[in-house]
Structure formats: structure tokens, C-alpha cells
């Protein structure tokens, strides 16, 4: 880690009514070489099946596992992430989605990438419906695929690409080549310092429905002076397939985002973590 000392890491996993995928993601976190200091599931209104799963997994988890829930009143990912972050005790926050499993060195690599004044945006490998179904059924475990098995999956069209699985030094200078680029940063794989998250008032819950609340957070962080470090070739996630979310609010969310991109002074969320 660039700061030269160990850091307390909170992982926040957003979920909604997909307990089997969430179970896969949490088990991938349980198997980390460097365990997170806590895991907080940010539950955007799931039915009791998810709560029952988490009660079971809390007994198995090698680190504290918490469940933060609010009622299902539509897609409110920004708001539930804020509620989870408000309960986090870590100095460093890593955001994942409940369909984004991680390899065994994910937390360790994020810790090595962590640096004051910077956020880290990682990337992903997309699994298709067939490979996802096999994993959810327990017929395979991509977390332990060999290089040859990954190649076979790619040739069969079951994953979109393999390049994210390659490794490059976490200290490579090119990781800082685009410090003010917000595009492409997604909260399925995003890490930042808690103090920076609080400084911009977290996510803006004015963004309801699918789309752009993560880009808005990164834009405001950059306006605040936080720079972007590239997490490619260091912290990939394996993204389980799912149907596309309804996007009836995307246009309004995009308009709000574009207005904030144009206003370089806009920093704090209107309906934020406070």
C-alpha cells in the first residue's frame, strides 16, 4: 500500500433479490488471502430469503458480516449504499455488486493500490447466462479455473474477454495517466477513502432507477480533487449474467449527470450520506 501502513477495509456489497449470486460473492470474499475487516451487505429491499441467507453466512464468515436493509420502493441503490457506508467502520471503502465475485487476491491488491488522494476503479469479466447458471447450480467454480479452462470458456463464447485476468504491477506509472477521467468507473468495483466519500456527501439519492449514480460520485470526487488510479490488470471481478435492469429513469439521470460534469464546482450530493 502506498501509504505504508495497514488500513481497515470495509467492503460494501449491493444486492437485490438474488441470494444465490450474493452467496457466491460472499464466499469469494471469505476466501481472500487478505480478509476484509468487515463486509456490509447493502440490501435494496430484498425479500426475507436474503436475510435468511445472511443469518446463515454470518455464522460462517471469517470477518464481521452485517446486513443493512430498507424497504423495496424501487431502484434505490444510491440510498442503500449510503446507509451501508454510514455504518462502515473502515478507513477505506470497496464497493461491489451482489453479482460480482472476486479472485483470492482482490482485497490484497486493492490494499496495495490504495493511496491517499486517489480512488481506484477496477474492471470486469462478463460471464454469459450458461456459465452463470452452471456456477449458481454448483457445476463449476470459475474462482479456481486454470488458464486453460479460461481459454476454453472464451473460445466457447462464455466470457466476453480474458485481458482483465492478466496481471501488471500495482505501482506502474500508467495507472495514473488519466487522473481526471470519470468515464467507465463503476461501483461494481470501486475503492476510495472514507474521508473522501464523506467529503462529497456520498452517493446522491436523487439518482433513482438504473443509471449514472456511480459516475456522478466519481465526477464529484474529481471536482473535490480526488484523482483516479487505474485498477485494470490488478483487481478484476467476475460479473455474473443477469437480465438488463429497467431503464425508465436513465434519461433524467443522464441529464443530471451531464449538468454536474459541466459544473466543475459541484461537489456535495444534495441527498447524500448525511
Phi, psi and omega in degrees: 000137187294338180280348172084009180212159179294150183231145177277123187247126173252127176257126180248119185247116180273137181215159173203107171051046174216067189297324182293317177297317178300319178300318178298314181298314182294321177296326177294327176286327178294337184263015184291142174298320175243107183292146169295158179282338173196155174238131178238120177272118178267102191257112186276044172099029180294160175288171183300345177304320181291318178299319179296318178300314184292326175299318178294315184288334178300329178285340183257342188293135178280000177217164179304133180234119185243155181235116177247121188231146164224166186295153180282101177234041182095180183290105181230052183298321181300315184292317182289329175295320177298317180297321178291317180296326179296334179267351182292143179252358182281159174278338186230131184250131173243121180262132175229161170261160182285009173235023187236093181278155186233151178283168194295337182256016185300309182293318180300318179292319177298322179296322178292328180280339186298132181208133181303134179089002182231147166253160181236123177251119178265183179231192191210159169251127181267125176268145179276179185296321183293313180293322177298315180297320178297318180294314181296332178276355180081016182275348179202168178219091181302340178297340182238022176294143170281168177301321180295319179296319177299319179298318178297320178296321180293316180294332178275358179076021183270348172226154186278336182191162179242345184307321180301339182280349176289157183243139177224154183306136179290343181262006180302135185296331183296343179297342181250017185287338182231068189291341181245020178273118181266333188297138176090348177283125185229148182279008167285351181193078184219135180231141179200165179283139180303320182296327177288320177300316180292322183299328180260008178066030173066205176289155177259112182288000169296336175280102176245153188076174185292137162117122160079359176292332178286317177299320179300317178301314183293320178301314182291325175298316179296319176301329181281347179108001175281134184256160183260130173251141184277126179264002179302148179060032176212315187226061179288156170242159175254110188266114179290143182294146171205160175296150180294136180290150174303142187234038184290341180258003187298319183299314179294320178296320180294319178298318179295317179298314182298323177296323181284329174296322181289333182260097185290352181263354184281119186236310190265133176300143178287315179241078192251202186293336180286000000 
